[in-house]
Amino acid sequence: MSTETFLKEIQTIGEKFLLKLQKLPKAEPVEIVCFCVVLLFIVTVLVLMIIACSCCCCSCCGCDGHPDTRSRKSQVRPSAS
């Protein structure tokens, strides 16, 4: 998928979302609840992705910008007998 096609897809999704928001005040209560559930799901997934990425980054970098060398394990080699 090229960048131009991807941007057009994002634009059409955004336009559909704005159209749905404009129609929401006139919608039935069931439709409003369904829209809120879908929106809550999307927000939850985004928040979980942000948390997962920040935890991965913090465990790798140690939150101070330096790699955490304490978590690395050294290999034990058998002694020559």
All heavy atoms as a GROMACS GRO file, in nm:
protein
  613
    1MET      N    1   0.085  -0.117   0.000
    1MET     CA    2   0.000   0.000   0.000
    1MET      C    3   0.090   0.123   0.000
    1MET      O    4   0.175   0.139   0.087
    1MET     CB    5  -0.091  -0.003   0.123
    1MET     CG    6  -0.179   0.118   0.134
    1MET     SD    7  -0.278   0.124   0.284
    1MET     CE    8  -0.406   0.010   0.246
    2SER      N    9   0.069   0.209  -0.096
    2SER     CA   10   0.150   0.330  -0.104
    2SER      C   11   0.103   0.433  -0.001
    2SER      O   12  -0.006   0.423   0.055
    2SER     CB   13   0.142   0.388  -0.244
    2SER     OG   14   0.013   0.438  -0.269
    3THR      N   15   0.187   0.530   0.020
    3THR     CA   16   0.156   0.635   0.118
    3THR      C   17   0.033   0.714   0.076
    3THR      O   18  -0.050   0.749   0.159
    3THR     CB   19   0.277   0.730   0.132
    3THR    OG1   20   0.393   0.652   0.162
    3THR    CG2   21   0.255   0.831   0.241
    4GLU      N   22   0.022   0.739  -0.054
    4GLU     CA   23  -0.092   0.817  -0.104
    4GLU      C   24  -0.223   0.742  -0.082
    4GLU      O   25  -0.323   0.801  -0.039
    4GLU     CB   26  -0.071   0.846  -0.253
    4GLU     CG   27  -0.170   0.943  -0.311
    4GLU     CD   28  -0.134   0.979  -0.454
    4GLU    OE1   29  -0.018   1.011  -0.480
    4GLU    OE2   30  -0.226   0.974  -0.538
    5THR      N   31  -0.224   0.613  -0.107
    5THR     CA   32  -0.344   0.533  -0.085
    5THR      C   33  -0.380   0.527   0.062
    5THR      O   34  -0.497   0.537   0.099
    5THR     CB   35  -0.321   0.389  -0.138
    5THR    OG1   36  -0.265   0.396  -0.267
    5THR    CG2   37  -0.450   0.312  -0.142
    6PHE      N   38  -0.277   0.513   0.146
    6PHE     CA   39  -0.300   0.509   0.291
    6PHE      C   40  -0.360   0.640   0.340
    6PHE      O   41  -0.454   0.641   0.420
    6PHE     CB   42  -0.168   0.480   0.363
    6PHE     CG   43  -0.180   0.475   0.511
    6PHE    CD1   44  -0.243   0.369   0.574
    6PHE    CD2   45  -0.129   0.578   0.590
    6PHE    CE1   46  -0.255   0.364   0.712
    6PHE    CE2   47  -0.140   0.574   0.727
    6PHE     CZ   48  -0.203   0.467   0.788
    7LEU      N   49  -0.308   0.752   0.292
    7LEU     CA   50  -0.361   0.883   0.333
    7LEU      C   51  -0.505   0.902   0.287
    7LEU      O   52  -0.587   0.959   0.360
    7LEU     CB   53  -0.272   0.994   0.280
    7LEU     CG   54  -0.134   1.005   0.344
    7LEU    CD1   55  -0.051   1.113   0.275
    7LEU    CD2   56  -0.145   1.034   0.493
    8LYS      N   57  -0.538   0.852   0.168
    8LYS     CA   58  -0.676   0.862   0.121
    8LYS      C   59  -0.769   0.777   0.207
    8LYS      O   60  -0.881   0.819   0.237
    8LYS     CB   61  -0.686   0.818  -0.025
    8LYS     CG   62  -0.632   0.920  -0.122
    8LYS     CD   63  -0.648   0.874  -0.265
    8LYS     CE   64  -0.590   0.976  -0.360
    8LYS     NZ   65  -0.600   0.932  -0.501
    9GLU      N   66  -0.723   0.659   0.248
    9GLU     CA   67  -0.803   0.574   0.336
    9GLU      C   68  -0.828   0.642   0.470
    9GLU      O   69  -0.940   0.641   0.522
    9GLU     CB   70  -0.733   0.440   0.359
    9GLU     CG   71  -0.750   0.342   0.247
    9GLU     CD   72  -0.892   0.293   0.234
    9GLU    OE1   73  -0.959   0.269   0.336
    9GLU    OE2   74  -0.937   0.278   0.119
   10ILE      N   75  -0.724   0.700   0.526
   10ILE     CA   76  -0.739   0.772   0.654
   10ILE      C   77  -0.835   0.889   0.639
   10ILE      O   78  -0.919   0.913   0.727
   10ILE     CB   79  -0.600   0.821   0.705
   10ILE    CG1   80  -0.511   0.702   0.737
   10ILE    CG2   81  -0.614   0.911   0.826
   10ILE    CD1   82  -0.560   0.615   0.851
   11GLN      N   83  -0.827   0.959   0.527
   11GLN     CA   84  -0.916   1.072   0.504
   11GLN      C   85  -1.061   1.027   0.492
   11GLN      O   86  -1.151   1.090   0.549
   11GLN     CB   87  -0.874   1.147   0.377
   11GLN     CG   88  -0.957   1.271   0.352
   11GLN     CD   89  -0.911   1.346   0.227
   11GLN    OE1   90  -0.822   1.301   0.156
   11GLN    NE2   91  -0.972   1.459   0.202
   12THR      N   92  -1.087   0.918   0.422
   12THR     CA   93  -1.224   0.870   0.409
   12THR      C   94  -1.279   0.820   0.542
   12THR      O   95  -1.396   0.842   0.574
   12THR     CB   96  -1.235   0.758   0.303
   12THR    OG1   97  -1.145   0.653   0.336
   12THR    CG2   98  -1.205   0.809   0.164
   13ILE      N   99  -1.194   0.756   0.621
   13ILE     CA  100  -1.238   0.711   0.754
   13ILE      C  101  -1.271   0.832   0.841
   13ILE      O  102  -1.372   0.834   0.913
   13ILE     CB  103  -1.131   0.623   0.820
   13ILE    CG1  104  -1.122   0.489   0.748
   13ILE    CG2  105  -1.160   0.601   0.967
   13ILE    CD1  106  -1.006   0.403   0.790
   14GLY      N  107  -1.188   0.935   0.835
   14GLY     CA  108  -1.214   1.057   0.911
   14GLY      C  109  -1.342   1.126   0.867
   14GLY      O  110  -1.419   1.176   0.951
   15GLU      N  111  -1.368   1.128   0.738
   15GLU     CA  112  -1.491   1.190   0.687
   15GLU      C  113  -1.614   1.113   0.733
   15GLU      O  114  -1.715   1.172   0.772
   15GLU     CB  115  -1.486   1.199   0.535
   15GLU     CG  116  -1.389   1.303   0.483
   15GLU     CD  117  -1.373   1.298   0.333
   15GLU    OE1  118  -1.432   1.209   0.267
   15GLU    OE2  119  -1.301   1.384   0.280
   16LYS      N  120  -1.606   0.980   0.730
   16LYS     CA  121  -1.718   0.898   0.778
   16LYS      C  122  -1.741   0.920   0.927
   16LYS      O  123  -1.856   0.927   0.974
   16LYS     CB  124  -1.691   0.751   0.752
   16LYS     CG  125  -1.701   0.712   0.607
   16LYS     CD  126  -1.672   0.564   0.588
   16LYS     CE  127  -1.673   0.524   0.443
   16LYS     NZ  128  -1.641   0.380   0.425
   17PHE      N  129  -1.633   0.933   1.002
   17PHE     CA  130  -1.644   0.956   1.146
   17PHE      C  131  -1.710   1.091   1.174
   17PHE      O  132  -1.798   1.102   1.260
   17PHE     CB  133  -1.505   0.948   1.210
   17PHE     CG  134  -1.506   0.965   1.358
   17PHE    CD1  135  -1.553   0.864   1.440
   17PHE    CD2  136  -1.459   1.082   1.417
   17PHE    CE1  137  -1.554   0.879   1.578
   17PHE    CE2  138  -1.460   1.097   1.554
   17PHE     CZ  139  -1.507   0.996   1.635
   18LEU      N  140  -1.668   1.195   1.102
   18LEU     CA  141  -1.729   1.327   1.121
   18LEU      C  142  -1.876   1.328   1.081
   18LEU      O  143  -1.959   1.391   1.148
   18LEU     CB  144  -1.652   1.433   1.040
   18LEU     CG  145  -1.516   1.471   1.098
   18LEU    CD1  146  -1.444   1.568   1.003
   18LEU    CD2  147  -1.529   1.532   1.236
   19LEU      N  148  -1.910   1.257   0.975
   19LEU     CA  149  -2.050   1.248   0.934
   19LEU      C  150  -2.133   1.178   1.041
   19LEU      O  151  -2.244   1.220   1.072
   19LEU     CB  152  -2.060   1.172   0.801
   19LEU     CG  153  -2.198   1.163   0.738
   19LEU    CD1  154  -2.249   1.302   0.700
   19LEU    CD2  155  -2.194   1.071   0.618
   20LYS      N  156  -2.076   1.073   1.099
   20LYS     CA  157  -2.145   1.001   1.206
   20LYS      C  158  -2.164   1.091   1.328
   20LYS      O  159  -2.271   1.090   1.392
   20LYS     CB  160  -2.065   0.877   1.244
   20LYS     CG  161  -2.137   0.780   1.328
   20LYS     CD  162  -2.242   0.709   1.246
   20LYS     CE  163  -2.292   0.589   1.317
   20LYS     NZ  164  -2.405   0.530   1.249
   21LEU      N  165  -2.063   1.171   1.361
   21LEU     CA  166  -2.076   1.264   1.474
   21LEU      C  167  -2.182   1.370   1.448
   21LEU      O  168  -2.252   1.412   1.540
   21LEU     CB  169  -1.941   1.331   1.502
   21LEU     CG  170  -1.840   1.249   1.580
   21LEU    CD1  171  -1.709   1.326   1.593
   21LEU    CD2  172  -1.892   1.213   1.717
   22GLN      N  173  -2.194   1.416   1.325
   22GLN     CA  174  -2.293   1.516   1.292
   22GLN      C  175  -2.435   1.461   1.303
   22GLN      O  176  -2.528   1.532   1.341
   22GLN     CB  177  -2.270   1.571   1.151
   22GLN     CG  178  -2.147   1.658   1.140
   22GLN     CD  179  -2.115   1.696   0.996
   22GLN    OE1  180  -2.175   1.644   0.903
   22GLN    NE2  181  -2.019   1.786   0.980
   23LYS      N  182  -2.453   1.333   1.271
   23LYS     CA  183  -2.585   1.270   1.277
   23LYS      C  184  -2.619   1.220   1.417
   23LYS      O  185  -2.733   1.181   1.442
   23LYS     CB  186  -2.592   1.153   1.179
   23LYS     CG  187  -2.589   1.194   1.034
   23LYS     CD  188  -2.600   1.072   0.945
   23LYS     CE  189  -2.600   1.109   0.799
   23LYS     NZ  190  -2.610   0.989   0.714
   24LEU      N  191  -2.524   1.219   1.507
   24LEU     CA  192  -2.544   1.159   1.638
   24LEU      C  193  -2.653   1.226   1.722
   24LEU      O  194  -2.730   1.155   1.787
   24LEU     CB  195  -2.411   1.157   1.715
   24LEU     CG  196  -2.399   1.056   1.827
   24LEU    CD1  197  -2.420   0.915   1.774
   24LEU    CD2  198  -2.264   1.065   1.894
   25PRO      N  199  -2.666   1.359   1.725
   25PRO     CA  200  -2.774   1.418   1.806
   25PRO      C  201  -2.914   1.376   1.764
   25PRO      O  202  -3.006   1.375   1.845
   25PRO     CB  203  -2.755   1.569   1.788
   25PRO     CG  204  -2.614   1.586   1.749
   25PRO     CD  205  -2.578   1.463   1.672
   26LYS      N  206  -2.933   1.340   1.636
   26LYS     CA  207  -3.065   1.300   1.587
   26LYS      C  208  -3.085   1.148   1.592
   26LYS      O  209  -3.191   1.099   1.556
   26LYS     CB  210  -3.082   1.346   1.443
   26LYS     CG  211  -3.068   1.496   1.424
   26LYS     CD  212  -3.067   1.529   1.278
   26LYS     CE  213  -3.022   1.673   1.258
   26LYS     NZ  214  -2.999   1.702   1.117
   27ALA      N  215  -2.984   1.075   1.635
   27ALA     CA  216  -2.989   0.928   1.630
   27ALA      C  217  -3.073   0.872   1.744
   27ALA      O  218  -3.103   0.940   1.843
   27ALA     CB  219  -2.848   0.872   1.639
   28GLU      N  220  -3.108   0.745   1.728
   28GLU     CA  221  -3.183   0.675   1.833
   28GLU      C  222  -3.088   0.639   1.948
   28GLU      O  223  -2.966   0.631   1.929
   28GLU     CB  224  -3.242   0.547   1.774
   28GLU     CG  225  -3.344   0.570   1.666
   28GLU     CD  226  -3.398   0.440   1.610
   28GLU    OE1  227  -3.377   0.335   1.673
   28GLU    OE2  228  -3.459   0.446   1.503
   29PRO      N  229  -3.144   0.619   2.067
   29PRO     CA  230  -3.058   0.587   2.182
   29PRO      C  231  -2.973   0.461   2.163
   29PRO      O  232  -2.858   0.456   2.208
   29PRO     CB  233  -3.158   0.566   2.296
   29PRO     CG  234  -3.278   0.643   2.255
   29PRO     CD  235  -3.282   0.638   2.106
   30VAL      N  236  -3.026   0.362   2.094
   30VAL     CA  237  -2.949   0.238   2.071
   30VAL      C  238  -2.826   0.268   1.985
   30VAL      O  239  -2.716   0.218   2.011
   30VAL     CB  240  -3.038   0.131   2.005
   30VAL    CG1  241  -2.957   0.009   1.967
   30VAL    CG2  242  -3.153   0.093   2.096
   31GLU      N  243  -2.845   0.352   1.886
   31GLU     CA  244  -2.733   0.386   1.797
   31GLU      C  245  -2.628   0.468   1.872
   31GLU      O  246  -2.509   0.450   1.851
   31GLU     CB  247  -2.786   0.464   1.677
   31GLU     CG  248  -2.685   0.480   1.567
   31GLU     CD  249  -2.743   0.544   1.443
   31GLU    OE1  250  -2.864   0.571   1.440
   31GLU    OE2  251  -2.666   0.567   1.349
   32ILE      N  252  -2.671   0.554   1.961
   32ILE     CA  253  -2.578   0.634   2.041
   32ILE      C  254  -2.497   0.543   2.132
   32ILE      O  255  -2.375   0.557   2.145
   32ILE     CB  256  -2.654   0.741   2.122
   32ILE    CG1  257  -2.716   0.845   2.028
   32ILE    CG2  258  -2.561   0.809   2.222
   32ILE    CD1  259  -2.807   0.943   2.094
   33VAL      N  260  -2.562   0.446   2.195
   33VAL     CA  261  -2.492   0.353   2.284
   33VAL      C  262  -2.392   0.269   2.206
   33VAL      O  263  -2.278   0.250   2.250
   33VAL     CB  264  -2.594   0.264   2.360
   33VAL    CG1  265  -2.524   0.151   2.432
   33VAL    CG2  266  -2.674   0.347   2.458
   34CYS      N  267  -2.433   0.220   2.090
   34CYS     CA  268  -2.342   0.140   2.006
   34CYS      C  269  -2.220   0.222   1.964
   34CYS      O  270  -2.106   0.173   1.966
   34CYS     CB  271  -2.414   0.088   1.883
   34CYS     SG  272  -2.538  -0.036   1.920
   35PHE      N  273  -2.242   0.346   1.927
   35PHE     CA  274  -2.132   0.434   1.888
   35PHE      C  275  -2.037   0.456   2.005
   35PHE      O  276  -1.915   0.452   1.988
   35PHE     CB  277  -2.187   0.567   1.836
   35PHE     CG  278  -2.081   0.661   1.789
   35PHE    CD1  279  -2.020   0.642   1.666
   35PHE    CD2  280  -2.042   0.768   1.867
   35PHE    CE1  281  -1.922   0.729   1.621
   35PHE    CE2  282  -1.945   0.856   1.824
   35PHE     CZ  283  -1.884   0.837   1.701
   36CYS      N  284  -2.092   0.476   2.123
   36CYS     CA  285  -2.007   0.497   2.242
   36CYS      C  286  -1.927   0.372   2.277
   36CYS      O  287  -1.812   0.382   2.317
   36CYS     CB  288  -2.093   0.540   2.360
   36CYS     SG  289  -2.160   0.706   2.343
   37VAL      N  290  -1.988   0.255   2.259
   37VAL     CA  291  -1.916   0.130   2.288
   37VAL      C  292  -1.800   0.112   2.191
   37VAL      O  293  -1.688   0.077   2.231
   37VAL     CB  294  -2.013   0.010   2.281
   37VAL    CG1  295  -1.938  -0.122   2.280
   37VAL    CG2  296  -2.109   0.014   2.398
   38VAL      N  297  -1.823   0.138   2.063
   38VAL     CA  298  -1.716   0.127   1.964
   38VAL      C  299  -1.606   0.227   1.992
   38VAL      O  300  -1.486   0.196   1.987
   38VAL     CB  301  -1.772   0.144   1.821
   38VAL    CG1  302  -1.661   0.157   1.719
   38VAL    CG2  303  -1.862   0.028   1.786
   39LEU      N  304  -1.645   0.350   2.026
   39LEU     CA  305  -1.547   0.453   2.058
   39LEU      C  306  -1.466   0.416   2.182
   39LEU      O  307  -1.344   0.434   2.186
   39LEU     CB  308  -1.619   0.586   2.077
   39LEU     CG  309  -1.534   0.711   2.076
   39LEU    CD1  310  -1.467   0.728   1.940
   39LEU    CD2  311  -1.619   0.832   2.106
   40LEU      N  312  -1.532   0.361   2.283
   40LEU     CA  313  -1.463   0.318   2.404
   40LEU      C  314  -1.365   0.206   2.374
   40LEU      O  315  -1.254   0.203   2.428
   40LEU     CB  316  -1.565   0.274   2.509
   40LEU     CG  317  -1.509   0.231   2.644
   40LEU    CD1  318  -1.445   0.349   2.714
   40LEU    CD2  319  -1.621   0.173   2.729
   41PHE      N  320  -1.403   0.114   2.288
   41PHE     CA  321  -1.314   0.005   2.249
   41PHE      C  322  -1.188   0.059   2.181
   41PHE      O  323  -1.076   0.017   2.212
   41PHE     CB  324  -1.387  -0.092   2.155
   41PHE     CG  325  -1.299  -0.200   2.101
   41PHE    CD1  326  -1.260  -0.306   2.181
   41PHE    CD2  327  -1.255  -0.195   1.970
   41PHE    CE1  328  -1.179  -0.406   2.131
   41PHE    CE2  329  -1.173  -0.295   1.919
   41PHE     CZ  330  -1.136  -0.400   2.000
   42ILE      N  331  -1.206   0.152   2.088
   42ILE     CA  332  -1.092   0.210   2.016
   42ILE      C  333  -0.999   0.283   2.113
   42ILE      O  334  -0.876   0.267   2.108
   42ILE     CB  335  -1.140   0.304   1.904
   42ILE    CG1  336  -1.210   0.222   1.795
   42ILE    CG2  337  -1.026   0.385   1.845
   42ILE    CD1  338  -1.283   0.305   1.692
   43VAL      N  339  -1.054   0.360   2.202
   43VAL     CA  340  -0.973   0.433   2.300
   43VAL      C  341  -0.899   0.336   2.391
   43VAL      O  342  -0.781   0.356   2.422
   43VAL     CB  343  -1.062   0.531   2.381
   43VAL    CG1  344  -0.987   0.588   2.500
   43VAL    CG2  345  -1.111   0.643   2.291
   44THR      N  346  -0.966   0.229   2.434
   44THR     CA  347  -0.902   0.130   2.520
   44THR      C  348  -0.784   0.064   2.451
   44THR      O  349  -0.677   0.048   2.511
   44THR     CB  350  -1.004   0.022   2.563
   44THR    OG1  351  -1.114   0.086   2.627
   44THR    CG2  352  -0.942  -0.078   2.657
   45VAL      N  353  -0.800   0.027   2.325
   45VAL     CA  354  -0.690  -0.035   2.251
   45VAL      C  355  -0.573   0.062   2.237
   45VAL      O  356  -0.457   0.023   2.257
   45VAL     CB  357  -0.740  -0.082   2.112
   45VAL    CG1  358  -0.624  -0.121   2.022
   45VAL    CG2  359  -0.835  -0.199   2.127
   46LEU      N  360  -0.600   0.187   2.207
   46LEU     CA  361  -0.493   0.286   2.195
   46LEU      C  362  -0.420   0.306   2.327
   46LEU      O  363  -0.297   0.314   2.330
   46LEU     CB  364  -0.548   0.418   2.143
   46LEU     CG  365  -0.593   0.417   1.997
   46LEU    CD1  366  -0.657   0.551   1.961
   46LEU    CD2  367  -0.478   0.386   1.905
   47VAL      N  368  -0.495   0.315   2.436
   47VAL     CA  369  -0.431   0.334   2.568
   47VAL      C  370  -0.346   0.212   2.604
   47VAL      O  371  -0.233   0.227   2.654
   47VAL     CB  372  -0.539   0.361   2.676
   47VAL    CG1  373  -0.481   0.350   2.815
   47VAL    CG2  374  -0.599   0.499   2.656
   48LEU      N  375  -0.396   0.092   2.578
   48LEU     CA  376  -0.318  -0.028   2.607
   48LEU      C  377  -0.192  -0.036   2.522
   48LEU      O  378  -0.087  -0.080   2.569
   48LEU     CB  379  -0.404  -0.153   2.588
   48LEU     CG  380  -0.512  -0.174   2.693
   48LEU    CD1  381  -0.598  -0.294   2.657
   48LEU    CD2  382  -0.452  -0.192   2.831
   49MET      N  383  -0.200   0.009   2.398
   49MET     CA  384  -0.080   0.010   2.313
   49MET      C  385   0.022   0.110   2.366
   49MET      O  386   0.142   0.081   2.368
   49MET     CB  387  -0.118   0.046   2.169
   49MET     CG  388  -0.182  -0.067   2.094
   49MET     SD  389  -0.233  -0.024   1.926
   49MET     CE  390  -0.085   0.047   1.858
   50ILE      N  391  -0.023   0.225   2.412
   50ILE     CA  392   0.069   0.324   2.467
   50ILE      C  393   0.134   0.270   2.593
   50ILE      O  394   0.255   0.285   2.614
   50ILE     CB  395  -0.005   0.457   2.494
   50ILE    CG1  396  -0.043   0.522   2.361
   50ILE    CG2  397   0.079   0.551   2.579
   50ILE    CD1  398  -0.135   0.641   2.374
   51ILE      N  399   0.057   0.206   2.680
   51ILE     CA  400   0.112   0.149   2.803
   51ILE      C  401   0.213   0.040   2.770
   51ILE      O  402   0.321   0.034   2.829
   51ILE     CB  403  -0.001   0.095   2.893
   51ILE    CG1  404  -0.083   0.210   2.949
   51ILE    CG2  405   0.055   0.010   3.006
   51ILE    CD1  406  -0.209   0.167   3.022
   52ALA      N  407   0.180  -0.048   2.674
   52ALA     CA  408   0.271  -0.156   2.638
   52ALA      C  409   0.401  -0.101   2.580
   52ALA      O  410   0.510  -0.149   2.614
   52ALA     CB  411   0.204  -0.250   2.538
   53CYS      N  412   0.392  -0.001   2.496
   53CYS     CA  413   0.512   0.057   2.437
   53CYS      C  414   0.596   0.128   2.541
   53CYS      O  415   0.719   0.121   2.539
   53CYS     CB  416   0.475   0.153   2.325
   53CYS     SG  417   0.411   0.070   2.179
   54SER      N  418   0.532   0.197   2.634
   54SER     CA  419   0.609   0.267   2.737
   54SER      C  420   0.675   0.170   2.834
   54SER      O  421   0.787   0.191   2.877
   54SER     CB  422   0.520   0.367   2.813
   54SER     OG  423   0.422   0.298   2.886
   55CYS      N  424   0.607   0.060   2.866
   55CYS     CA  425   0.668  -0.041   2.953
   55CYS      C  426   0.785  -0.109   2.884
   55CYS      O  427   0.888  -0.135   2.946
   55CYS     CB  428   0.565  -0.146   2.995
   55CYS     SG  429   0.444  -0.083   3.110
   56CYS      N  430   0.772  -0.136   2.758
   56CYS     CA  431   0.880  -0.199   2.683
   56CYS      C  432   1.000  -0.106   2.676
   56CYS      O  433   1.113  -0.148   2.694
   56CYS     CB  434   0.833  -0.234   2.542
   56CYS     SG  435   0.959  -0.307   2.439
   57CYS      N  436   0.974   0.022   2.653
   57CYS     CA  437   1.083   0.119   2.644
   57CYS      C  438   1.150   0.137   2.779
   57CYS      O  439   1.272   0.146   2.787
   57CYS     CB  440   1.028   0.251   2.594
   57CYS     SG  441   1.154   0.377   2.573
   58CYS      N  442   1.072   0.143   2.886
   58CYS     CA  443   1.130   0.163   3.019
   58CYS      C  444   1.212   0.043   3.063
   58CYS      O  445   1.316   0.059   3.125
   58CYS     CB  446   1.020   0.190   3.121
   58CYS     SG  447   0.950   0.354   3.106
   59SER      N  448   1.169  -0.078   3.032
   59SER     CA  449   1.246  -0.195   3.073
   59SER      C  450   1.373  -0.207   2.991
   59SER      O  451   1.473  -0.260   3.038
   59SER     CB  452   1.162  -0.322   3.058
   59SER     OG  453   1.136  -0.347   2.923
   60CYS      N  454   1.372  -0.157   2.871
   60CYS     CA  455   1.490  -0.165   2.784
   60CYS      C  456   1.589  -0.055   2.817
   60CYS      O  457   1.709  -0.079   2.826
   60CYS     CB  458   1.445  -0.154   2.639
   60CYS     SG  459   1.579  -0.137   2.522
   61CYS      N  460   1.540   0.066   2.838
   61CYS     CA  461   1.628   0.181   2.855
   61CYS      C  462   1.646   0.221   3.001
   61CYS      O  463   1.732   0.303   3.031
   61CYS     CB  464   1.573   0.301   2.779
   61CYS     SG  465   1.564   0.273   2.602
   62GLY      N  466   1.567   0.171   3.090
   62GLY     CA  467   1.582   0.206   3.230
   62GLY      C  468   1.529   0.342   3.266
   62GLY      O  469   1.562   0.397   3.370
   63CYS      N  470   1.449   0.403   3.181
   63CYS     CA  471   1.383   0.533   3.202
   63CYS      C  472   1.478   0.651   3.217
   63CYS      O  473   1.436   0.763   3.227
   63CYS     CB  474   1.288   0.529   3.322
   63CYS     SG  475   1.143   0.429   3.290
   64ASP      N  476   1.609   0.627   3.222
   64ASP     CA  477   1.702   0.740   3.232
   64ASP      C  478   1.787   0.752   3.106
   64ASP      O  479   1.881   0.830   3.102
   64ASP     CB  480   1.790   0.728   3.356
   64ASP     CG  481   1.871   0.599   3.358
   64ASP    OD1  482   1.852   0.516   3.267
   64ASP    OD2  483   1.953   0.583   3.449
   65GLY      N  484   1.754   0.674   3.004
   65GLY     CA  485   1.825   0.684   2.878
   65GLY      C  486   1.941   0.589   2.865
   65GLY      O  487   1.999   0.575   2.758
   66HIS      N  488   1.981   0.521   2.972
   66HIS     CA  489   2.092   0.428   2.968
   66HIS      C  490   2.038   0.285   2.969
   66HIS      O  491   1.944   0.255   3.040
   66HIS     CB  492   2.185   0.448   3.088
   66HIS     CG  493   2.239   0.588   3.098
   66HIS    ND1  494   2.316   0.644   2.998
   66HIS    CD2  495   2.225   0.682   3.193
   66HIS    CE1  496   2.349   0.767   3.034
   66HIS    NE2  497   2.294   0.793   3.151
   67PRO      N  498   2.100   0.197   2.894
   67PRO     CA  499   2.053   0.058   2.895
   67PRO      C  500   2.067  -0.005   3.033
   67PRO      O  501   2.161   0.024   3.107
   67PRO     CB  502   2.145  -0.012   2.794
   67PRO     CG  503   2.206   0.097   2.713
   67PRO     CD  504   2.206   0.220   2.798
   68ASP      N  505   1.973  -0.089   3.065
   68ASP     CA  506   1.973  -0.157   3.194
   68ASP      C  507   2.058  -0.283   3.182
   68ASP      O  508   2.016  -0.382   3.124
   68ASP     CB  509   1.829  -0.192   3.234
   68ASP     CG  510   1.820  -0.242   3.377
   68ASP    OD1  511   1.920  -0.228   3.451
   68ASP    OD2  512   1.714  -0.294   3.414
   69THR      N  513   2.178  -0.279   3.238
   69THR     CA  514   2.270  -0.392   3.225
   69THR      C  515   2.248  -0.496   3.333
   69THR      O  516   2.300  -0.606   3.324
   69THR     CB  517   2.416  -0.344   3.230
   69THR    OG1  518   2.435  -0.271   3.351
   69THR    CG2  519   2.448  -0.256   3.110
   70ARG      N  520   2.173  -0.463   3.437
   70ARG     CA  521   2.151  -0.558   3.546
   70ARG      C  522   2.065  -0.676   3.504
   70ARG      O  523   2.075  -0.784   3.558
   70ARG     CB  524   2.086  -0.488   3.665
   70ARG     CG  525   2.181  -0.392   3.735
   70ARG     CD  526   2.108  -0.320   3.845
   70ARG     NE  527   2.020  -0.221   3.780
   70ARG     CZ  528   1.906  -0.179   3.830
   70ARG    NH1  529   1.862  -0.225   3.944
   70ARG    NH2  530   1.834  -0.090   3.767
   71SER      N  531   1.978  -0.655   3.407
   71SER     CA  532   1.886  -0.761   3.369
   71SER      C  533   1.949  -0.862   3.274
   71SER      O  534   1.890  -0.965   3.246
   71SER     CB  535   1.760  -0.703   3.307
   71SER     OG  536   1.793  -0.637   3.187
   72ARG      N  537   2.067  -0.834   3.224
   72ARG     CA  538   2.132  -0.927   3.133
   72ARG      C  539   2.194  -1.042   3.211
   72ARG      O  540   2.254  -1.024   3.316
   72ARG     CB  541   2.240  -0.856   3.053
   72ARG     CG  542   2.184  -0.754   2.958
   72ARG     CD  543   2.292  -0.695   2.874
   72ARG     NE  544   2.238  -0.589   2.789
   72ARG     CZ  545   2.313  -0.505   2.722
   72ARG    NH1  546   2.444  -0.512   2.729
   72ARG    NH2  547   2.257  -0.414   2.648
   73LYS      N  548   2.182  -1.160   3.155
   73LYS     CA  549   2.236  -1.278   3.221
   73LYS      C  550   2.366  -1.316   3.152
   73LYS      O  551   2.378  -1.311   3.030
   73LYS     CB  552   2.138  -1.395   3.214
   73LYS     CG  553   2.011  -1.366   3.290
   73LYS     CD  554   1.917  -1.484   3.279
   73LYS     CE  555   1.789  -1.454   3.356
   73LYS     NZ  556   1.694  -1.563   3.345
   74SER      N  557   2.464  -1.355   3.228
   74SER     CA  558   2.590  -1.398   3.169
   74SER      C  559   2.586  -1.550   3.149
   74SER      O  560   2.525  -1.622   3.227
   74SER     CB  561   2.708  -1.359   3.259
   74SER     OG  562   2.694  -1.422   3.384
   75GLN      N  563   2.652  -1.594   3.047
   75GLN     CA  564   2.654  -1.737   3.019
   75GLN      C  565   2.759  -1.804   3.107
   75GLN      O  566   2.869  -1.751   3.127
   75GLN     CB  567   2.687  -1.764   2.873
   75GLN     CG  568   2.576  -1.723   2.779
   75GLN     CD  569   2.611  -1.761   2.635
   75GLN    OE1  570   2.727  -1.775   2.602
   75GLN    NE2  571   2.508  -1.775   2.553
   76VAL      N  572   2.724  -1.920   3.156
   76VAL     CA  573   2.817  -1.999   3.237
   76VAL      C  574   2.872  -2.108   3.150
   76VAL      O  575   2.799  -2.187   3.090
   76VAL     CB  576   2.744  -2.059   3.360
   76VAL    CG1  577   2.841  -2.144   3.441
   76VAL    CG2  578   2.684  -1.948   3.444
   77ARG      N  579   3.004  -2.113   3.141
   77ARG     CA  580   3.070  -2.214   3.060
   77ARG      C  581   3.119  -2.326   3.150
   77ARG      O  582   3.166  -2.302   3.261
   77ARG     CB  583   3.186  -2.153   2.983
   77ARG     CG  584   3.140  -2.049   2.886
   77ARG     CD  585   3.255  -1.994   2.807
   77ARG     NE  586   3.208  -1.888   2.718
   77ARG     CZ  587   3.287  -1.819   2.642
   77ARG    NH1  588   3.416  -1.842   2.640
   77ARG    NH2  589   3.237  -1.726   2.564
   78PRO      N  590   3.114  -2.448   3.102
   78PRO     CA  591   3.162  -2.559   3.184
   78PRO      C  592   3.314  -2.550   3.201
   78PRO      O  593   3.385  -2.508   3.111
   78PRO     CB  594   3.121  -2.683   3.107
   78PRO     CG  595   3.096  -2.636   2.967
   78PRO     CD  596   3.058  -2.492   2.977
   79SER      N  597   3.359  -2.589   3.318
   79SER     CA  598   3.502  -2.585   3.344
   79SER      C  599   3.570  -2.706   3.280
   79SER      O  600   3.514  -2.813   3.270
   79SER     CB  601   3.531  -2.584   3.494
   79SER     OG  602   3.479  -2.701   3.551
   80ALA      N  603   3.692  -2.683   3.235
   80ALA     CA  604   3.767  -2.792   3.172
   80ALA      C  605   3.826  -2.880   3.281
   80ALA      O  606   3.902  -2.836   3.367
   80ALA     CB  607   3.879  -2.736   3.085
   81SER      N  608   3.791  -3.008   3.283
   81SER     CA  609   3.840  -3.099   3.386
   81SER      C  610   3.929  -3.204   3.328
   81SER      O  611   3.916  -3.254   3.224
   81SER     CB  612   3.726  -3.170   3.458
   81SER     OG  613   3.641  -3.077   3.518
   0.00000   0.00000   0.00000
